[in-house]
Amino acid sequence: MTSSVTEIETYGVERIPDEDRTARPIDLFRLAFGGANTFATCVLGAFPILFGLSFWQGLAATVLGLVAGALLLAPMSLFGPANGTNNAVSSSAHLGVHGRVVGSFLSLLTAIAFFSISVWSSGDALVGGAHRLVNVPESDVTYGIAYAIFGGLVLVVCIYGFRFMLLVNKIAVLAASALFVLGAFAFAGDFDPGYAGAFASTADPLFWPSFIGAALIVLSNPVSFGAFLGDWSRYIPANTPRRRVMGAAFLAQIATLLPFVFGLATASIIATKAAKYVDPAAPNYVGGLLAISPGWYFLPLCLIALIGGLSTGTTSLYGTGLDFASVFPRFNRVQATFFIGVLSIGFIFLGRFALNLTQSISTFATLIITCTAPWMVVMALGYVTRRGWYDAEALQVFNRRQRGGRYWFAHGWNWRGMGTWVVSAVVALLFTNLPGQFVGPLGNLADGADISLPVGLGLAVVLYLASLALFPEPRAVYGPDGPRFVGASDADIAPITGGTEEKTPEPAAAL
């Protein structure tokens, strides 16, 4: 790690040396919370109202989805301290040396999707607020300038790297939180916690599909961080207590109740005072928020848009540039970050001005998360069965263009983890039900409720544990204490060959 925020980070996905791993769990909290304490999360918080729930029903769905998502996400913070690298590289241990590209691919798609959502929502809020505040024209030119400013600032921060990003998020956490709290005073006079929603009772046949759908949308926000936590936690020393690292990741998501409830409460006001903005056929939360806001709150809204767009964008884009450099070795971290950043900014302009993909990208993000959740299950259960033990050298085989090692399995693929992920993701997609966007062949089996995520999660647990029990992995992958809950085989492992060095794996000390 560099010593100054003005120095460009040079580390890629190689193991961070112990002497440079000086981050603390509170830094992980700041980055994870800062990346979600944004305007984009407010938009997700509005969905329970869009689905017809009352305020209290929406709050219950929000808390349920957030707690479940935070519990699912928390174990993903442990790989960084254990291995000193990102989660995609760590996934080599469970999906194989080549199978780790699954994590890289998922993080790339997630980053582009959530970066786009963040820039679109924040840019629209900034332009709309500026129009109301100082009569800035709402035109394609002004929207384009806003998107370009956001995209350019995010790219600069990501190129400088971890320390600069940490500084930005330290400021963003405090500033955005204060502005959201200020919003409580701005809307207090109009807020009615007794907002009844569209359902007369929970016996309405559409109530539970709407409640479950709202909870799953909230749950998707923590899950979207699954591939990225290792990008930041890799700078935390390996001897940091695991409960503190997991606690930081968990509490960071619980803290996002602030923007979620802000979105929920303001959406209920919009539904009462400016109902046209919550029409399910063409919802426009940002426009509705500007319509109900008092004049003095326009400037704070613009600041939330600017700070939130910068914070979310950096947490999404940083890790993808980092990992892209390992998949395509001709790029270093800076070059890869610049390439992915330019590609994402181009996608934003294409979607906003040429293809009108603003609504479709939300569906795209949901489908990505549906595929990411089973991958997270494989990683978490793998960590438990391995007792948190990993061979840091064997994890780097792919990056060094070598062959063999503890995690080579069958030609670089571990079909136990890969098979679990493929089957679970495909079945989950079959159960997806996003009306008007994407409905899988089995999407209507639950009376219209989208149960794709719980189906994918449950199936992944069963398949992966069954695979490990019926077809044990080599004893060498488990380290000196052996496996937990599953058996092991006496199969040999291939020596590491090629690249810059050749070695036969030796017993490694627990990290």
Salt bridges, closest charged atoms under 4 A:
GLU9 OE2 - ARG234 NH2 3.09
ASP18 OD1 - ARG15 NH2 3.33
ASP18 OD1 - ARG21 NH1 3.62
ASP27 OD1 - ARG30 NH1 2.93
GLU138 OE1 - HIS131 NE2 3.88
ASP190 OD2 - LYS273 NZ 3.38
ASP323 OD1 - ARG100 NH2 2.86
ASP391 OD2 - ARG406 NE 2.59
GLU393 OE1 - ARG400 NH1 2.70
GLU393 OE1 - LYS503 NZ 3.58
GLU473 OE1 - ARG386 NH2 3.00
ASP490 OD1 - ARG475 NE 3.38
GLU501 OE2 - ARG400 NH1 3.60
GLU501 OE2 - LYS503 NZ 3.33
